[in-house]
Amino acid sequence: MKKFQLKEFPQPEIIKLKYPVLLCHGYGGISMLIKPSPIHDPCMRLRSYGVEAFAPNIVPYSTIQVRAEQWAERIVQLQQQYGYEKMNVVAHSMGGLDMRAAITRLGMDGSVASLTTISTPHHGTSLADIVLTAPELLKDKLNELMNWLGENILPGSRSDAAAAVEQLTPQYVENEFNPETPDQESVAYFSVSAAVGKGTEHPLNPIYRLQNQLIYQREGENDAFVTAKSGIWGEHLGTKPISHLEQIDIQVSKERKPLVEEMWKDIVINLREKGL
């Protein structure tokens, strides 16, 4: 009979934050064909907690500078529409690099209270190096396809898939991006990293097993795209046993749903505890 017992308050708890939350997606646009935005599901989950959350779209395949400019535009749009002074930003994967650039280079530090990154390649990813070693003909065809996709699902955007991959290499991020993009004192920085598959006891979709192993050989434990070490920036909130796509609620089994839900809830609880 225990499963029939009623809770006194069965609805999700309300998590009150000082500032609203902007969710920034990473590189890639395939999920945009089946969802309103790549991080739409986590966004709606945050709204169920009473969080004012938004998950807009920007160009899926382009350079950090172009993407940073579009995120800055989205923030300004939300500020004008709702009168927000500042926003908490939670960014997945490449979205974290975009937002670090927007904060430091585009003067968005006055509009961003905090940046929490999820599996962002803050020190690059060897997966980008692996992709760049592919035969030229194959790279050219893939670049054409991704640029066509990006420019058609988000008309008016400037896609450059190849240039974006080059900016995700460890050499570029460590030697160029990081030195030119220092943190801003007025912004609180947090990060969540992840590791599954090779070197861990945590499951991984077999489709990503090869790249997971290749990254492991070069850099160590990873989520099939970014290593746990590369995902650390600012105050580290932990390494989660969740793959890169699972983190944004894509290809998540029923058994692993609670892990993803807990990760997102913990992120906004941290913001509440920090008075943000």
Summary of the structure (lengths in Angstrom):
residues: 276
radius of gyration: 18.4
end to end distance: 41.4
largest distance: 63.8
contacts: 948
relative contact order: 0.16
helix: 46%
strand: 13%
